[in-house]
Amino acid sequence: MNRTYVSSVERGERNPTLESIDQFAKALNITVSRLFVDYGIEDAE
């Protein structure tokens, strides 16, 4: 993944694709749902 793309996502200039979100989670060794916990979006479990 290009660091310019990552930077633009971090700054809110671009919206990540679902594939990119999955790659971010894998790189951070967490689940995709964990990326959104602090934003009020949680698993439906």
C-alpha positions as protocol buffer text, in pm:
chain_id: "A"
residue {
  index: 1
  type: MET
  ca { x: 0 y: 0 z: 0 }
}
residue {
  index: 2
  type: ASN
  ca { x: 136 y: 337 z: -99 }
}
residue {
  index: 3
  type: ARG
  ca { x: 226 y: 565 z: 193 }
}
residue {
  index: 4
  type: THR
  ca { x: 77 y: 864 z: 11 }
}
residue {
  index: 5
  type: TYR
  ca { x: -257 y: 682 z: -2 }
}
residue {
  index: 6
  type: VAL
  ca { x: -237 y: 593 z: 368 }
}
residue {
  index: 7
  type: SER
  ca { x: -155 y: 953 z: 454 }
}
residue {
  index: 8
  type: SER
  ca { x: -448 y: 1087 z: 253 }
}
residue {
  index: 9
  type: VAL
  ca { x: -683 y: 842 z: 428 }
}
residue {
  index: 10
  type: GLU
  ca { x: -549 y: 953 z: 768 }
}
residue {
  index: 11
  type: ARG
  ca { x: -610 y: 1318 z: 679 }
}
residue {
  index: 12
  type: GLY
  ca { x: -962 y: 1242 z: 559 }
}
residue {
  index: 13
  type: GLU
  ca { x: -888 y: 1341 z: 202 }
}
residue {
  index: 14
  type: ARG
  ca { x: -977 y: 999 z: 64 }
}
residue {
  index: 15
  type: ASN
  ca { x: -1218 y: 727 z: 166 }
}
residue {
  index: 16
  type: PRO
  ca { x: -1061 y: 383 z: 201 }
}
residue {
  index: 17
  type: THR
  ca { x: -1203 y: 90 z: 10 }
}
residue {
  index: 18
  type: LEU
  ca { x: -1322 y: -217 z: 199 }
}
residue {
  index: 19
  type: GLU
  ca { x: -1010 y: -394 z: 78 }
}
residue {
  index: 20
  type: SER
  ca { x: -791 y: -118 z: 222 }
}
residue {
  index: 21
  type: ILE
  ca { x: -975 y: -129 z: 554 }
}
residue {
  index: 22
  type: ASP
  ca { x: -907 y: -503 z: 568 }
}
residue {
  index: 23
  type: GLN
  ca { x: -538 y: -443 z: 491 }
}
residue {
  index: 24
  type: PHE
  ca { x: -513 y: -176 z: 764 }
}
residue {
  index: 25
  type: ALA
  ca { x: -664 y: -415 z: 1018 }
}
residue {
  index: 26
  type: LYS
  ca { x: -429 y: -697 z: 919 }
}
residue {
  index: 27
  type: ALA
  ca { x: -127 y: -464 z: 940 }
}
residue {
  index: 28
  type: LEU
  ca { x: -237 y: -359 z: 1290 }
}
residue {
  index: 29
  type: ASN
  ca { x: -310 y: -722 z: 1385 }
}
residue {
  index: 30
  type: ILE
  ca { x: -668 y: -640 z: 1487 }
}
residue {
  index: 31
  type: THR
  ca { x: -1013 y: -714 z: 1348 }
}
residue {
  index: 32
  type: VAL
  ca { x: -1190 y: -479 z: 1110 }
}
residue {
  index: 33
  type: SER
  ca { x: -1463 y: -426 z: 1369 }
}
residue {
  index: 34
  type: ARG
  ca { x: -1200 y: -314 z: 1623 }
}
residue {
  index: 35
  type: LEU
  ca { x: -1104 y: -28 z: 1390 }
}
residue {
  index: 36
  type: PHE
  ca { x: -1455 y: 115 z: 1437 }
}
residue {
  index: 37
  type: VAL
  ca { x: -1520 y: 49 z: 1808 }
}
residue {
  index: 38
  type: ASP
  ca { x: -1435 y: 405 z: 1913 }
}
residue {
  index: 39
  type: TYR
  ca { x: -1675 y: 542 z: 1652 }
}
residue {
  index: 40
  type: GLY
  ca { x: -1988 y: 372 z: 1785 }
}
residue {
  index: 41
  type: ILE
  ca { x: -1991 y: 106 z: 1514 }
}
residue {
  index: 42
  type: GLU
  ca { x: -1977 y: -235 z: 1678 }
}
residue {
  index: 43
  type: ASP
  ca { x: -2038 y: -600 z: 1594 }
}
residue {
  index: 44
  type: ALA
  ca { x: -2400 y: -714 z: 1604 }
}
residue {
  index: 45
  type: GLU
  ca { x: -2307 y: -994 z: 1844 }
}
